[in-house]
Amino acid sequence: MKQREYAYDNLKFLLIVLVIAGHLADFYTEPGGNASGSLAVAARGLYGLIYIFHMPAFIFVSGLFAKSALSDKSRAMKRTGEFLVLYILCKLLLGLPSMLLRCTFDFQLLSESGIPWFMLSMALWYAMAYVLEKCRVILKKWNVPVILAANIALACILGYTGVIGDFLCLSKTIVFFPFFWMGLHMDAGKLTDKVSKPVCRAVGAVGILLFVLAAVIQPEFLYALRPLLNGRGDAYAQVAENFANMYPQVDAAAGIAGTAGLMTGTVSGAGITGLLAKPAYGVFWRLAHYAAAAFLIYCLLAVIPKKKLAVSVCGERTLQVYFLHYIFLYPLKIVPVVEKMQTVLPTAVCLLFILVVSALLAVLLSARFITVLFERFHRIWK
């Protein structure tokens, strides 16, 4: 592997740690459940911050390195088949706790909103990308941006309806496909070279700091965007309802004021809130999310170390970590470890515990013997 490519292994390790941290933080986002009020607010901020960019970044990197698999039909079909099998196996694995503890097992092959969605969406992205690559001849030189714009437009429209729902994970697949498509049509080496300049690193560091501050200052605001960040169908109505519940004093007129304020550059707090509390403006939220995610991907690539680190090998094995991690989080959902911690320790320490546990689990699940098992599975398809 060339040295410049270690940046992506390092980035993938960071992202898989954040995937685990996001799922773990989600256990504590509801006050009165597993968390006190202060921990719930902090967990919501952490969840919202992570979900702005972590899956878009993962999907973007997946697209960067999908070129060889899409070089011919047989390889594309094999890769699609691998992810379909992983999707089914992941659903079966995550159904075990429910089957063992509650003697129930609800297996819906064509519908998924939990962890396995990524496997099914990856299969669909490979299939979609292969078909679209074949269609590029028809669209000629403007094919890549035209397809990207068309998919973004479709994703913007999708947020107004819940018709698709979780069927075949189509909502998430469509919403996040632009990141796969952008990665597919970029050169990994050239990209890291471009963002390695000192000015890019400075912009990246400042950008990340600003988003972290936003999560600290406005955690509830970020968490209210949860349906949007998750790529859910009917996301706009759900987000609007969240904001309406947060700010019941703001009426529809404030939404109009917010729109006018955006045009004139004089936006009041009530105007912004009213704007967010109206589903009709959902397309702006979707575009803002795309912009924020793309900017944070840029920031992360700019600041991530480009040399080989001790965790770089873990970054090569993120698929197995993603596949297995949630089953190992169940004990923390049952055993009140963090609940006990929050009674005697500051909230910041509880969040640090979540991040440390996530990093340790990512390292442990990157073990070589697990990799060997996954490689044996991969050889079945050769």
HELIX and SHEET records of a PDB file:
HELIX    1   1 GLN A    3  GLU A    5  5                                   3    
HELIX    2   2 TYR A    6  ALA A   25  1                                  20    
HELIX    3   3 ASP A   26  TYR A   28  5                                   3    
HELIX    4   4 GLY A   37  LEU A   64  1                                  28    
HELIX    5   5 SER A   68  LEU A   70  5                                   3    
HELIX    6   6 LYS A   73  ARG A  102  1                                  30    
HELIX    7   7 TRP A  117  LEU A  139  1                                  23    
HELIX    8   8 LYS A  140  TRP A  142  5                                   3    
HELIX    9   9 ASN A  143  LEU A  158  1                                  16    
HELIX   10  10 LEU A  170  LEU A  184  1                                  15    
HELIX   11  11 ALA A  188  LYS A  194  1                                   7    
HELIX   12  12 PRO A  198  ILE A  217  1                                  20    
HELIX   13  13 PRO A  219  ALA A  224  1                                   6    
HELIX   14  14 ARG A  226  LEU A  229  1                                   4    
HELIX   15  15 ALA A  235  MET A  246  1                                  12    
HELIX   16  16 ALA A  252  THR A  264  1                                  13    
HELIX   17  17 GLY A  269  LEU A  276  1                                   8    
HELIX   18  18 PRO A  279  TYR A  281  5                                   3    
HELIX   19  19 GLY A  282  VAL A  303  1                                  22    
HELIX   20  20 SER A  312  GLY A  315  1                                   4    
HELIX   21  21 THR A  318  ILE A  334  1                                  17    
HELIX   22  22 VAL A  337  VAL A  344  1                                   8    
HELIX   23  23 THR A  347  LEU A  364  1                                  18    
HELIX   24  24 ARG A  368  ILE A  380  1                                  13    
END                                                                             
